[in-house]
Amino acid sequence: MSQNKDSRGNSFSDAHRSDSALIRPTNDASRLVLRTQVGRSEKAAEPQKKSPATQAISDWLVARLAEVLGVSPQDIDIREPLTNFGLTSRDAVGLSGDLEEWLGRRLSPTLAYEYPTVEALARYLGGEPGTSEEDTRESARWVGETEPIAIVGIGCRFPGANDPEAFWLLLRDGRDAITEVPPDRWDISAYYDPNPGTPGKMSTRWGGFLEHVDHFDPHFFGISPREASRMDPQQRLLLEVAWEALENAGQAPLRLAGSQTGVFLGISGVDYSQLQIRYGDFPFDIDAYAGTGNAHSIAANRLSYLLDLHGPSLSVDTACSSSLVAIHLACQSLRSGESTLALAGGVNLVLFPAMTVAFSQARMMASDGRSKTFDARADGYVRGEGCGVVVLKRFSDAIKDGDPIYALLRGSAVNQDGRTAGITAPNGLSQQAVIHKALLSAGIAAGQLSYIETHGTGTALGDPIEVKAIAEVMGEAHSGDERCVLASVKANIGHLEAAAGMAGLIKVLLCLKHGEIPAQPHFEKLNPLISLENTPLVIPSEPQPWPRQEQPRFAGVSSFGFGGTNAYLVVEEAPQRRSTANEIERPLHLLTLSAKSASALKELASRFEHHLAAHPDEPLADVSFSANTGRSHFAHRLAVTADSTSQLRQQLVAFIAAERAPRLQSRQLQSQHAPKVAFLFTGQGSQYSDMGSQLYRTQPTFRRILDQCAEILRPYLELPLLSVLFPQPGAPSPLDETAYAQPALFALEYALAELWRSWGIEPDVVLGHSVGEYVAACVAGVFSPEDALTLIAGRGQLMQALPRNGEMAAVFADEARVSKFLAPFLEQISIAGVNGPENTVISGERQAIRAVLKTLESEGIHIRLLNVSHAFHSPLMEPILDAFEQIASQVHFAAPRIPLISNLTGEALAQGEIPDARYWRQHIREAVKFADGMRALAEMGCEVFLELGPTPTLLGMGKACLPKGTGTWLPSLRKGKADWECLLDSVGVLYTLGVELDWIGFDRDYSRHHLPLPTSPFERKRYWLDLSGSRQHRESAQHPSLHP
């Protein structure tokens, strides 16, 4: 056999042994590159001059590539795509890491895909313009055609295994899940005859079956019971497994609506439609749902329809190779840019005996119901059921999005046998050809494969043909070569036909994850027609370790259709992510769960509790992040705040037992519409030393905004804001002085607002109390934070300079009654605020205030002096009004972009109304009409009142303004309570009320990793054809039962 050569004449095996990255072999693609090089010759003769920095980076890249590839630097063409030199995805990510270390700055791990040549990468890193648009498009096209595809999620339902973890246990233990045909499929005694070829009979009693295929949860998918009964259960199974695969990938299914997500599915069985025709009252019981319920095209289209996916949607039937062909098409769609995400998979159910009878007549069935792949006893295969779905993404997108990556699809190929010995006869030369094409697509040599999951059905001639084809491709073994393991999952679960390739692929993914290739079941003695002598091929009679090594692991997956359509995948292990520890971390975490019913929510909580018990070392931050971001959120909701996995488990156990637990919120949404949220901004008097200090230490967004405010205030304050907010232990702070209190409150509240907004909580309307209205106006877009702080600093300083000859007091009586007592003192006292029906604040000259208070007390009216430095909103403020208006006249004001409730009127500013310098002058002097403002919020339909301030002073007052039981009242911070505890309790309540949060934004400031977590439970019931009243059913009462 002639040896394959790479583009420089090196043999594949030599190149593999000498370095980790294979030089791409000469092929049509490389000839295209050579033609491209010739076309570029004129441009190459006139290279752009590089800056010294760019040249240094280019030299470093060339030297580094030469070192990795084991070639001379002169052999590196800086204008060729890096992948053309055989750079693997692991090498590409590693190169970014090395560059990051060398340059001392953070770089994207996908740089090698964004800037695919040495020249483009060096120019980018050197800060220069890139190559011409033409060259960029050409490089991007070439890289796009060869970019690996990442498998970011898996879902499966196989015989004996309802999820990937159970499937791995079955594989690891070497078990098979083959059983006799269940009586709810058909009466096997009526159809069985051990003699192959007996007319009307099957020569096997066995199969790999799923349980409860007649059960489904139509409510979960918004399908009516009547339609569910008419749907082929293969369609129903696909819906469930695809949903689980998306959740496993951390892709919230409902958030994919409108996206260019493609659906590519392998399906070929028609048993359910045969049941309807054979045992129904045909054609009278055929209804409108029978067509869509049984059409193969709808299997894919229904997924696209239910999730509102706009990418390609197609079903593939090439018999046993259907699912791998579907994956091949999905990869092409992703690489071409046609899809941004893809669901690919296959499904097979055995509900009707016809095909088993047909395969028995063709003598394909194993007599003992076991696929004895590679074994001397091989005499056929056993049919199996199942469904597998993978979620696919371009590798660069998966890295950029921080997705979990199971493995990479490095290359794939599909071909056809053509005219062979028979339409169902396998053809070794075609099998060799498809493997060669897939390896060429992957850019690797056959010798780099260390495991091949074969088609391996266990037929006496099929296995030898396949092994011989593999051996021809692999070539002769040489001393020191790595061995290549051959195995077949069909010995465990049977031949899943249209889903067979998916079963093999998912097995490979699990082997990569666990670093082990399980023993091949039912393998005792090698088939005498198979020769492994002088080949690197081995068949595992016991588990084989398959750990990560210096070089990436590669595997092949074969799938051959019985009509001659062959498919092959080349799978590469995923590059290891660099674990990045957070420099700062919050002390508490919030886990949210949801379901479509109360019982399903309890079941989901139970699944999570069991998962946490089985995986106690999983970081709570990552568990919470994965659950919050990777799921769609339904009406029955649970939010739990915890500081450890063990505490979270305790809280979940309490919830499951319907017991109360701290920091746990649960409720059912009563409306599909999110409640309106009002932001309330606290006024002066609420400040205290170290307010928000825990948040400042542990929340980067909050810290950044507070730092920016402190920097803006630097010219206006004698002491730095942060030293005032967070004084050293034992050091005094002037925080209660008006000149510092007002800017400090603004900075804190504005930072809180920006934090809430970064978490997706946008106010529908804003209201601030006194100085708090400045924050409200800033959030509404009336002025910039810089202008707001200028105003606040000037306001505070002007007020601070006033004589301290005033007082303020809260009078617990209505405004009209209080006004009567103020009549003799109108020149010295004003009503400063109306905070509630029986809460009126008066402000003014000290002696006059004391006189009024004495009178009020004599009338039995309760009063309370306020701890303030000056008499705000009173005649004593008038000396500063002109000066303040002069400051305010320098500021640019705009109409609010969201409704802003005015303290002056207690109503929302009219649309287009601009609160200008005159407005803010009046704001200092006039009363705060807080009670009217609260009533306005209620009239606008606000149901959630979120206070942004150091401690909740407005919540109590606000409740008193509205009828009892109105709204939900939430603080951001509370004096005496840990910042995060208060914040996360409020976040949890917001979630359970149906307020939409940006969970990605919630954790954007921290390094997080997606984890595979328990998937949503389905509450299944029986939905099946009702044939009890049909003529055929009555006539066949004495015949075998063919439906559950």
TAVEN-V561883 format. One record per backbone hydrogen bond with DSSP energy under -0.5 kcal/mol. NH is the residue of the N-H (numbers start at 1). CO is the residue of the C=O. E is the energy in kcal/mol with one decimal. If there is no record, write none. Layout:
<<NH CO E> <NH CO E>>
This chain:
<<6 10 -3.1> <7 24 -1.5> <9 6 -2.2> <12 4 -1.5> <15 11 -2.9> <16 12 -2.7> <17 13 -2.4> <18 14 -2.0> <19 15 -1.6> <20 68 -0.7> <22 20 -0.6> <24 84 -0.9> <26 5 -0.8> <31 27 -2.8> <32 28 -2.1> <33 29 -1.8> <34 30 -2.4> <35 31 -2.6> <36 32 -2.2> <37 33 -2.3> <38 34 -2.0> <39 35 -2.2> <40 36 -1.2> <41 38 -1.6> <44 40 -2.7> <45 41 -1.6> <46 42 -0.6> <46 43 -1.0> <47 44 -0.6> <55 51 -2.8> <56 52 -2.3> <57 53 -2.1> <58 54 -2.8> <59 55 -2.8> <60 56 -2.1> <61 57 -2.7> <62 58 -2.5> <63 59 -2.4> <64 60 -2.7> <65 61 -2.9> <66 62 -2.7> <67 63 -2.0> <68 64 -2.5> <69 65 -3.0> <70 66 -1.3> <71 66 -1.6> <75 72 -2.1> <76 73 -1.6> <77 75 -0.7> <78 76 -0.7> <80 77 -1.8> <82 116 -3.3> <84 81 -1.6> <85 82 -1.7> <86 83 -1.8> <87 82 -1.1> <92 88 -2.5> <93 89 -2.3> <94 90 -2.7> <95 91 -2.8> <96 92 -1.8> <97 93 -2.0> <98 94 -2.6> <99 95 -2.7> <100 96 -2.5> <101 97 -2.1> <102 98 -2.6> <103 99 -3.2> <104 100 -1.5> <105 100 -1.0> <111 108 -1.4> <113 110 -1.9> <114 110 -1.9> <115 111 -3.2> <118 80 -0.6> <119 78 -2.7> <121 117 -2.7> <122 118 -2.8> <123 119 -2.5> <124 120 -2.2> <125 121 -2.6> <126 122 -2.1> <127 124 -1.4> <128 123 -3.1> <136 132 -2.6> <137 133 -2.8> <138 134 -2.3> <139 135 -2.9> <140 136 -2.8> <141 137 -2.5> <142 138 -2.4> <143 139 -3.0> <144 140 -2.8> <145 141 -1.9> <146 142 -0.9> <146 143 -0.9> <147 143 -1.5> <149 409 -1.8> <150 148 -0.5> <150 393 -3.2> <151 407 -2.9> <152 150 -0.8> <152 391 -2.7> <153 391 -1.0> <155 389 -2.2> <157 387 -2.6> <158 161 -3.0> <159 385 -0.8> <161 158 -2.7> <167 163 -2.2> <168 164 -2.4> <169 165 -1.8> <170 166 -2.0> <171 167 -2.4> <172 168 -3.6> <173 169 -2.1> <174 171 -1.4> <175 170 -1.9> <177 492 -3.0> <179 207 -2.7> <181 205 -2.4> <185 182 -2.1> <186 182 -1.3> <188 186 -1.2> <190 187 -1.1> <191 187 -0.8> <191 188 -0.7> <192 188 -2.1> <193 202 -2.6> <196 194 -0.8> <198 195 -1.6> <201 198 -2.1> <202 191 -2.7> <207 179 -2.0> <208 383 -2.4> <209 207 -0.8> <215 212 -1.7> <216 1021 -2.4> <218 216 -0.5> <220 217 -0.5> <221 217 -0.8> <221 218 -0.5> <222 218 -0.5> <222 219 -1.1> <223 218 -2.7> <228 224 -2.6> <229 225 -2.0> <230 226 -1.0> <230 227 -0.5> <231 227 -1.1> <231 228 -0.5> <232 293 -3.4> <235 232 -1.6> <236 232 -1.4> <237 233 -2.6> <238 234 -2.1> <239 235 -2.0> <240 236 -1.9> <241 237 -2.6> <242 238 -2.7> <243 239 -1.9> <244 240 -2.2> <245 241 -2.4> <246 242 -2.3> <247 243 -2.3> <248 244 -2.5> <249 245 -1.7> <250 247 -1.2> <251 246 -2.9> <252 250 -0.7> <252 629 -0.6> <255 252 -1.4> <256 253 -1.6> <257 254 -1.0> <258 308 -3.7> <259 256 -2.5> <261 259 -1.4> <262 341 -2.9> <263 312 -3.0> <264 343 -3.0> <265 314 -2.2> <266 345 -2.7> <267 265 -0.5> <267 316 -2.3> <274 270 -1.8> <275 271 -2.2> <276 272 -2.0> <277 273 -2.1> <278 274 -3.1> <279 275 -2.6> <280 276 -1.1> <282 280 -1.4> <284 281 -1.4> <285 281 -1.2> <286 283 -1.3> <287 285 -0.7> <290 287 -1.4> <291 287 -0.5> <292 288 -0.7> <293 289 -2.4> <294 290 -0.9> <294 291 -0.8> <295 291 -1.4> <298 295 -0.5> <299 295 -0.7> <299 296 -1.0> <300 296 -0.7> <300 297 -0.6> <301 297 -2.3> <302 298 -3.2> <303 299 -0.6> <304 300 -1.9> <305 301 -2.7> <306 302 -3.0> <307 303 -2.1> <308 304 -0.7> <308 305 -0.6> <309 304 -2.5> <310 259 -3.1> <311 261 -1.6> <314 263 -2.6> <316 265 -3.6> <321 318 -1.3> <322 319 -2.0> <323 498 -1.0> <325 321 -2.3> <326 322 -2.3> <327 323 -1.9> <328 324 -2.5> <329 325 -2.4> <330 326 -2.2> <331 327 -2.6> <332 328 -2.0> <333 329 -2.2> <334 330 -2.2> <335 331 -2.7> <336 332 -2.0> <337 333 -0.5> <337 334 -1.0> <338 333 -1.3> <339 333 -1.7> <340 260 -2.6> <341 260 -1.0> <342 392 -2.1> <343 262 -2.9> <344 342 -0.5> <344 390 -2.4> <345 264 -2.0> <346 388 -2.1> <347 266 -1.9> <348 386 -2.2> <351 349 -0.7> <357 353 -2.5> <358 354 -2.4> <359 355 -3.0> <360 356 -1.9> <361 357 -2.3> <362 358 -1.5> <363 360 -1.5> <364 359 -2.7> <366 381 -2.5> <369 366 -1.1> <372 370 -1.0> <372 380 -0.6> <373 371 -1.2> <375 372 -1.9> <376 525 -2.9> <378 375 -1.8> <379 380 -0.5> <380 458 -2.5> <381 364 -2.5> <384 495 -2.3> <385 208 -2.4> <386 348 -2.6> <387 157 -1.9> <388 346 -2.1> <389 155 -2.6> <390 344 -3.1> <391 153 -2.5> <392 342 -3.1> <392 390 -0.5> <393 150 -2.1> <395 148 -2.2> <398 394 -2.5> <399 395 -2.5> <400 396 -2.3> <401 397 -2.6> <402 398 -0.5> <402 399 -1.0> <403 398 -2.4> <406 151 -3.1> <406 404 -0.5> <407 151 -0.8> <408 572 -3.4> <409 149 -3.8> <410 408 -1.1> <410 570 -2.2> <411 570 -1.3> <413 568 -1.9> <415 566 -2.1> <417 564 -1.8> <420 418 -0.9> <425 422 -1.5> <431 427 -1.9> <432 428 -2.6> <433 429 -2.4> <434 430 -2.3> <435 431 -1.9> <436 432 -2.7> <437 433 -2.5> <438 434 -2.1> <439 435 -2.6> <440 436 -2.6> <441 437 -2.5> <442 438 -2.1> <443 439 -1.6> <444 439 -1.7> <448 445 -1.9> <449 446 -2.0> <450 554 -2.5> <451 554 -0.8> <452 485 -3.2> <453 556 -3.1> <454 452 -1.0> <454 487 -2.6> <463 459 -1.7> <465 461 -2.0> <466 462 -2.2> <467 463 -2.8> <468 464 -2.5> <469 465 -2.0> <470 466 -2.3> <471 467 -2.7> <472 468 -2.3> <473 469 -1.8> <474 470 -2.8> <475 471 -2.2> <477 534 -1.5> <481 478 -2.4> <484 536 -3.3> <485 450 -2.1> <486 538 -3.1> <487 452 -1.7> <491 488 -1.1> <492 489 -1.7> <493 489 -1.8> <494 490 -1.9> <495 382 -3.4> <496 494 -0.8> <499 496 -2.5> <500 497 -2.0> <501 320 -0.6> <503 499 -1.8> <504 500 -2.0> <505 501 -2.6> <506 502 -2.9> <507 503 -1.9> <508 504 -2.0> <509 505 -2.4> <510 506 -2.2> <511 507 -2.3> <512 508 -2.5> <513 509 -2.1> <514 510 -2.3> <515 511 -1.3> <516 511 -1.4> <517 544 -3.2> <518 516 -0.6> <520 540 -3.4> <521 519 -0.7> <523 520 -1.1> <524 522 -0.7> <527 374 -2.8> <530 527 -2.6> <535 532 -1.6> <536 475 -0.5> <538 484 -2.3> <540 486 -0.7> <541 539 -0.7> <544 517 -3.2> <546 515 -2.8> <549 551 -0.6> <554 448 -0.6> <555 571 -2.7> <556 451 -2.2> <557 569 -2.1> <558 453 -2.5> <559 567 -1.9> <561 559 -0.5> <561 565 -3.2> <564 561 -2.2> <566 415 -2.4> <566 564 -0.7> <567 559 -2.6> <568 413 -2.2> <569 557 -2.2> <570 411 -2.9> <571 555 -3.4> <571 569 -0.5> <572 408 -3.1> <573 553 -2.4> <574 406 -0.6> <579 577 -0.6> <581 579 -0.6> <589 642 -2.7> <591 589 -0.5> <591 640 -2.9> <593 638 -2.5> <595 636 -2.1> <601 597 -2.0> <602 598 -2.0> <603 599 -2.1> <604 600 -2.5> <605 601 -2.5> <606 602 -2.0> <607 603 -2.3> <608 604 -2.3> <609 605 -2.4> <610 606 -2.3> <611 607 -2.4> <612 608 -2.9> <613 609 -1.9> <614 610 -2.0> <615 611 -1.8> <618 615 -1.5> <623 619 -2.4> <624 620 -2.7> <625 621 -2.4> <626 622 -2.7> <627 623 -2.2> <628 624 -2.8> <629 625 -2.5> <630 626 -1.8> <634 632 -0.5> <636 595 -2.2> <637 635 -0.7> <637 667 -2.5> <638 593 -2.7> <639 665 -2.9> <640 591 -2.7> <641 663 -2.5> <642 589 -2.5> <648 644 -2.2> <649 645 -2.4> <650 646 -2.0> <651 647 -2.2> <652 648 -2.4> <653 649 -2.6> <654 650 -2.1> <655 651 -2.3> <656 652 -2.7> <657 653 -1.9> <658 655 -1.7> <659 654 -3.3> <664 661 -0.8> <665 639 -3.0> <667 637 -1.5> <669 635 -2.4> <676 941 -0.6> <678 944 -2.9> <679 765 -2.1> <680 678 -0.5> <680 946 -2.9> <681 767 -2.3> <682 680 -0.6> <682 948 -1.3> <686 683 -1.0> <690 725 -2.8> <691 688 -1.5> <693 690 -2.1> <696 692 -2.4> <697 693 -1.9> <698 694 -1.3> <699 695 -1.9> <703 699 -2.6> <704 700 -2.9> <705 701 -2.3> <706 702 -2.4> <707 703 -2.7> <708 704 -2.3> <709 705 -2.4> <710 706 -2.4> <711 707 -2.2> <712 708 -2.3> <713 709 -2.2> <714 710 -0.7> <714 711 -0.7> <716 713 -1.7> <717 713 -1.4> <724 720 -1.3> <725 721 -2.7> <726 722 -3.0> <731 728 -2.5> <737 734 -2.0> <740 737 -1.8> <741 737 -3.4> <742 738 -1.8> <744 740 -2.3> <745 741 -2.6> <746 742 -2.4> <747 743 -2.7> <748 744 -2.4> <749 745 -2.7> <750 746 -2.9> <751 747 -2.2> <752 748 -2.1> <753 749 -2.4> <754 750 -2.6> <755 751 -1.9> <756 752 -2.8> <757 753 -2.5> <758 754 -1.9> <759 755 -1.0> <759 756 -0.6> <760 757 -1.7> <761 756 -2.4> <762 760 -1.0> <764 677 -3.1> <765 677 -1.1> <766 899 -2.2> <767 679 -2.4> <768 901 -0.5> <769 681 -2.7> <770 768 -0.7> <772 769 -2.4> <773 770 -2.3> <774 771 -1.3> <775 771 -0.7> <776 772 -2.1> <777 773 -2.8> <778 774 -2.1> <779 775 -2.8> <780 776 -1.9> <781 777 -0.5> <781 778 -1.2> <782 777 -2.9> <788 784 -2.8> <789 785 -2.6> <790 786 -1.8> <791 787 -2.4> <792 788 -2.8> <793 789 -2.8> <794 790 -2.2> <795 791 -3.0> <796 792 -2.9> <797 793 -2.3> <798 794 -2.5> <799 795 -2.4> <800 796 -2.5> <801 797 -1.6> <802 799 -1.2> <805 803 -1.3> <807 844 -2.4> <809 842 -2.3> <810 864 -3.1> <811 809 -0.5> <811 840 -3.6> <812 810 -0.5> <812 862 -2.6> <813 811 -2.0> <818 814 -2.2> <819 815 -2.5> <820 816 -1.1> <821 817 -0.8> <821 818 -0.9> <822 818 -1.0> <822 819 -0.5> <823 819 -0.7> <823 820 -0.6> <825 822 -2.5> <826 823 -0.9> <828 825 -1.3> <829 825 -2.8> <830 843 -2.7> <832 830 -0.7> <832 841 -2.3> <833 841 -1.5> <834 928 -2.7> <835 833 -0.7> <835 839 -2.0> <836 839 -1.1> <839 836 -1.4> <840 811 -3.1> <841 833 -3.3> <842 809 -2.7> <843 830 -2.5> <844 807 -2.1> <845 828 -1.8> <846 805 -2.6> <849 845 -2.6> <850 846 -2.6> <851 847 -2.0> <852 848 -2.2> <853 849 -2.7> <854 850 -2.0> <855 851 -1.7> <856 852 -2.7> <857 853 -2.6> <858 854 -1.7> <859 855 -1.1> <859 856 -0.7> <860 857 -1.8> <861 856 -2.3> <862 860 -0.5> <864 810 -2.1> <866 808 -2.7> <868 866 -1.6> <872 870 -1.3> <873 924 -1.0> <874 871 -0.5> <877 874 -2.1> <878 875 -1.5> <880 877 -1.6> <881 878 -1.2> <884 880 -2.6> <885 881 -2.6> <886 882 -1.9> <887 883 -1.8> <888 884 -2.8> <889 885 -1.8> <890 887 -1.5> <891 888 -1.8> <893 891 -0.6> <894 782 -1.6> <896 913 -0.6> <897 780 -3.7> <898 780 -0.5> <899 764 -0.6> <901 766 -2.6> <902 907 -3.0> <906 902 -2.5> <909 900 -2.4> <913 910 -2.4> <915 913 -0.6> <916 914 -1.1> <920 916 -1.9> <921 917 -1.7> <922 918 -2.3> <923 919 -2.1> <924 920 -1.0> <924 921 -0.8> <925 921 -1.0> <926 922 -3.6> <928 832 -2.5> <929 903 -2.5> <929 927 -0.8> <930 928 -1.7> <931 834 -2.9> <933 929 -1.9> <934 930 -2.5> <935 931 -2.1> <936 932 -2.1> <937 933 -2.1> <938 934 -2.2> <939 935 -2.3> <940 936 -1.7> <941 938 -1.6> <942 937 -2.2> <943 676 -1.9> <944 676 -2.1> <945 968 -3.1> <946 678 -2.8> <946 944 -0.6> <947 945 -0.6> <947 970 -3.0> <948 680 -3.6> <949 947 -0.7> <953 951 -1.3> <957 953 -0.9> <958 954 -3.2> <959 955 -2.5> <960 956 -1.5> <961 957 -0.7> <961 958 -1.1> <962 958 -0.6> <962 959 -1.2> <966 963 -1.8> <968 943 -2.3> <970 945 -2.9> <970 968 -0.5> <972 947 -0.8> <973 949 -0.6> <977 974 -2.2> <982 978 -2.2> <983 979 -2.8> <984 980 -2.9> <985 981 -1.8> <986 982 -1.8> <987 983 -2.4> <988 984 -2.7> <989 985 -1.9> <990 986 -2.6> <991 987 -2.5> <992 988 -2.2> <993 989 -1.4> <994 991 -1.5> <995 990 -2.3> <998 759 -2.8> <999 997 -1.1> <1002 998 -2.0> <1003 999 -1.0> <1003 1000 -0.7> <1004 1001 -0.9> <1006 1003 -2.0> <1008 1006 -0.6> <1010 402 -0.6> <1013 1011 -0.5> <1020 1018 -1.2> <1021 216 -2.4> <1023 214 -3.0> <1027 1025 -1.0> <1030 1027 -1.4> <1034 1030 -1.9> <1035 1031 -2.4> <1036 1032 -1.9> <1037 1034 -1.1> <1039 1036 -1.8>>
